[in-house]
Amino acid sequence: TGSVSLCLEVLSTTSHVEVQFYVLSTLQKCIEWGKMDVSSRLSSRNCIFQLIMRRANLTVINVSSTPSLPPYLRTKIGVVLALLVQTDYPQAWPNAFDDMLSIASY
């Protein structure tokens, strides 16, 4: 859907944690209300993983100026990923737990 695409575009381009939190909250509601198809959920999952890795890489490059994700944002990411696992595992996301373990190191 168009709103999900817009959310993912904003999530992948903004560095403002407040905006990221709002977008993740919107994605959470879309998942809970069944408004996302499999393709949108896959795109959401990939975008969230990229956000985690991008933030982790910035932290490694310059520890003093780039803090890790704040606790409230990490919690929201966890909630959205848990909903995606609940919705897509095992049919649409058979490697969910392997993927989660691979991203856990970030």
N, C-alpha and C positions, 0 to 999 in steps of 0.2 A: 504494500500500500504506500501511498505518497507520504503519509505522515511518518511512517517507519523509516522510509528513505531519507527524509529530512532530518529525523532524529540521528540517524547513523552518520549523516554528513556532518552535522554539528558536533557529534561526539568525537569524530575522527579529526576535527580541525581545531577545536577549542582547547585552550590550556586552563581555562577557568574551572576550578573544581565545583563551584556552585552550579554552573551550567551543566557540567557533566552529571552532577547529582540529579538535576531536574530531568535531563534527558533519560537517564537510567530509570528514574521513577515513571516516566511516560512509557518506556519500553516494558517495565514491569506490569503496568496496567494493561497494556496491549496483549501481553502474554496471558495474564490472568483472565481477561475477558474473551480470549480465543480469537483475537483480531489479527493474528499473524499466521501466515502460511509457513510451510516448511522452509521455503527459500528465504523468507524474511528472518526466520529464527536462525538459520545458518549465517546469514549476513550479520545479524546482531552478535552472535557468538564470536565470529571472526573479528568484528570491530572491538568487542570488549577485550579479547585476547591481545589485539594490537595495542589498545590503550594501556593495558598492564605492562606489556613489554616495552612500549615507548617510554612510559614513566620510569620503569626500572632502568632502562638504558641511560636516560637523562640523569638519574640519581648517581649512577656509577661514574658518568663522565664528570659531573661537577657536584659533588656532595654538598658543598656549602650553600649553593644557591637554589638547589632543586630538592625540596623535601619529598619524602615518600608520600604515597597517597594518605590523606587523612583517614582516621578510623571510620567516620560516617560514610565516606565514599567506598572504602573497602567493604564495609557491611552491605551497602547497596549493590555493589558488584556481585558479592556472594549470593544475595537474594535473587538477583536476576539470573545468574548462572544456575542456581538451584532450580529455579522455575523452568529453565531451558532443559536441564537434565530430566526433571519430572515429566516434561511434555514430550521430549524427543527420544529418551532412552527406552528401549534399545533399538527401536525401528529406524528412526531417522538419525540417530547419533550412537552407533554401536561402540565407539571408542571414547565415550564420554569420560570414563574414569581415567583412562590413560591420558587423555587431553588435560584433565584437571591436574593430574600429577605432574605433567610436563610444565604447566604454567605455575604450579605451586612454588617453584624455586625462585620465581620473580617476586 
